[in-house]
């Protein structure tokens, strides 16, 4: 059997490599950092991004992207804003690409499967998205996730390739829905963290999750997503997970904002990426272009840009005109 490639040596890429290797499958993992490559190959641990997890010896790390491209399929786990550049450097083979990042491309407002289709027109594209914390996946705890591809048979084949007893991909043909859920929930998780950091209570968090899901649905429908996808694992499921745990990088960022710290200071402290910080301004631009109202996303943008204090943003949301919960 040919190995499976994974591009991205952070926590999520390493966790996915561990899942695949647990099925006695060789994994070629591309990482940028020499110390990560050395630690994985010499000590079977990614001590920088996923400490404490003993990795399978079937995982081999490299900085040679052409080596990874030889895999039967390639999981692309680079941050959303670097996706196009990385794929441009990847050899033009026709193997399937499974996109595992969450975001919307700045400038173009394209979803990541649209970016990948432009960068790799000969490769079948799939999306893997859903409620996952990397450390739980790597530890073998039960996980369910969405795997979307335009062709249902292709989606089923890829799901079977990466499925393991505790890692269950559910098949969809709605790439836009799977990606929009993952991108928008990161922004909403920051907002829920702000609620926690500012001490606004559980009632406020529950309301924000519900109203945030309404924003996600409005935007998703405007971009061609299916409502059942947004209500599934990659939408509502992922939203609930990341809006309620400090294990979420985006939620933790929001907690700091809610406590009055600046986005600049919080983000400069981070070795790992809080994708919601990069996605928020792009999402707001894309929503405005589509004529979609997203007041919570607007509020997160204002906080990240330092344009308003937490109190002013909360007051702005609380003084919005009352209206019907569900629009016709």
HELIX and SHEET records of a PDB file:
HELIX    1   1 UNK A   11  UNK A   21  1                                  11    
HELIX    2   2 UNK A   34  UNK A   43  1                                  10    
HELIX    3   3 UNK A   65  UNK A   68  1                                   4    
HELIX    4   4 UNK A   80  UNK A   82  5                                   3    
HELIX    5   5 UNK A   83  UNK A   89  1                                   7    
HELIX    6   6 UNK A  112  UNK A  119  1                                   8    
HELIX    7   7 UNK A  134  UNK A  138  1                                   5    
HELIX    8   8 UNK A  152  UNK A  162  1                                  11    
HELIX    9   9 UNK A  175  UNK A  197  1                                  23    
HELIX   10  10 UNK A  202  UNK A  222  1                                  21    
HELIX   11  11 UNK A  227  UNK A  230  1                                   4    
HELIX   12  12 UNK A  233  UNK A  237  3                                   5    
HELIX   13  13 UNK A  238  UNK A  242  1                                   5    
HELIX   14  14 UNK A  249  UNK A  258  1                                  10    
HELIX   15  15 UNK A  263  UNK A  268  1                                   6    
HELIX   16  16 UNK A  275  UNK A  289  1                                  15    
HELIX   17  17 UNK A  295  UNK A  304  1                                  10    
HELIX   18  18 UNK A  310  UNK A  318  1                                   9    
SHEET    1   A 8 UNK A  59  UNK A  62  0                                        
SHEET    2   A 8 UNK A  27  UNK A  30  1                                        
SHEET    3   A 8 UNK A   4  UNK A   7  1                                        
SHEET    4   A 8 UNK A  73  UNK A  76  1                                        
SHEET    5   A 8 UNK A  96  UNK A  99  1                                        
SHEET    6   A 8 UNK A 125  UNK A 129  1                                        
SHEET    7   A 8 UNK A 143  UNK A 149 -1                                        
SHEET    8   A 8 UNK A 167  UNK A 172  1                                        
END                                                                             
